[in-house]
């Protein structure tokens, strides 16, 4: 019962490198998004739990703004690099 199937030899090293770069780009974007979500959640929690404390609300607002900025940068970098890889 031996298999007569041969491994695919039509993949070139260049195609494999492109796939590796594409996957690395996706992983990087997901890491940015994970960071962004954490910043947004932490900022929202500070604002919600410490609504009476002005420094906590300001800190929470800064974290929310930073989270939105990180998400924007992540999407921008992802799209730009994806276009370069094509």
C-alpha positions in Angstrom: 0.0 0.0 0.0 2.7 2.5 -0.8 1.6 5.8 -2.1 2.7 6.8 -5.6 2.1 10.5 -4.9 5.2 12.7 -5.2 5.6 15.9 -3.2 4.8 19.0 -5.1 8.0 20.4 -6.8 6.3 23.3 -8.6 6.7 25.7 -5.7 9.7 27.8 -6.1 11.7 29.4 -3.3 10.5 32.8 -4.4 6.8 31.7 -4.1 7.5 30.3 -0.7 9.3 33.5 0.4 6.3 35.5 -0.7 3.9 33.3 1.3 6.2 33.6 4.3 6.2 37.4 4.0 2.5 37.6 3.5 1.9 35.5 6.7 4.4 37.6 8.6 2.6 40.8 7.5 -0.7 39.3 8.8 0.8 38.3 12.1 2.3 41.8 12.6 -1.1 43.3 11.9 -2.8 41.0 14.3 -0.2 41.9 17.0 -0.9 45.6 16.4 -4.7 45.0 16.7 -4.3 43.0 19.9 -2.3 45.9 21.4 -4.9 48.4 20.1 -7.8 46.4 21.6 -6.0 46.2 25.0 -5.3 50.0 25.0 -9.0 50.7 24.1 -10.3 48.3 26.8 -7.9 49.7 29.5 -8.8 53.3 28.6 -12.6 52.5 28.6 -12.3 50.8 31.9 -10.4 53.7 33.5 -13.1 56.1 32.2 -16.0 53.9 33.4 -14.6 52.9 36.8 -13.0 56.2 37.9 -15.5 58.7 36.3 -15.1 61.1 39.3 -11.3 61.2 39.1 -10.1 63.7 36.5 -6.6 62.3 36.1 -8.0 58.8 35.5 -10.5 60.1 32.9 -7.7 62.0 31.2 -5.5 58.9 31.3 -8.3 56.8 30.0 -9.0 59.2 27.1 -5.3 59.2 26.2 -5.3 55.4 26.2 -8.4 55.3 24.0 -6.8 57.8 21.6 -3.6 55.8 21.5 -5.5 52.6 20.8 -7.3 54.2 17.8 -4.0 55.5 16.6 -2.3 52.1 16.8 -5.2 50.5 15.0 -5.0 53.1 12.2 -1.2 52.6 11.9 -1.7 48.8 11.8 -4.2 48.9 9.0 -2.1 51.5 7.0 1.1 49.4 7.3 -0.8 46.1 6.5 -2.4 47.5 3.3 0.8 49.3 2.2 3.0 46.2 2.6 0.3 43.9 1.1 0.3 46.1 -2.0 4.1 45.9 -2.2 4.1 42.1 -1.9 1.8 41.7 -4.9 
